[in-house]
Amino acid sequence: MMSLDYDRLLYLKRLIDNNQATNSDKNEYMKILLQNGSITHDQYNSFIKNQNSEEIVRAALTIGGVILAAWLISKLVED
């Protein structure tokens, strides 16, 4: 698992949530989740091929939200 850039993940998630994300932003978000092992290669490939991409992005937003929540909780515990 790679070192995750939580700030970038949060930024991209907010863009997607607010319908301000470009296709490039969505691609980067999905690539981060893939590299982190949070989504499968099949899910990523389906997204790239535009098969159910909106459903996949919505599911990925939930996954990203959980990852970010866990990160924020760990930061609170550290302090």
LINBEL-V457653 format. One line per field, one symbol per residue. ss: DSSP state (H for helix, E for strand, C for the rest). A space follows every 10 residues. Layout:
# LINBEL-V457653
ss->???
This chain:
# LINBEL-V457653
ss->CCCCCHHHHH HHHHHHHCCC CCHHHHHHHH HHHHHHCCCC HHHHHHHHCC CCHHHHHHHH HHHHHHHHHH HHHHHHHHC
